[in-house]
Amino acid sequence: MDICEDEKVVLRKAPRNPVANLMGLGKGIFGEGLEHQRKMRSEWEEK
């Protein structure tokens, strides 16, 4: 992975399992999972 820092390019070793680095990335975006699901269902039923 290349990352620019100021005027330097820093090379870092690639992760062994890149998918593992994505786990939990979006946590909290939609609030609690079940709560968000109920809200979406109620909005759908209103239409």
Secondary structure, 3 states (H helix, E strand, C coil): CEEEECCEEEECCCCCCHHHHHCCCCCCCCCCHHHHHHHHHHHHHHC
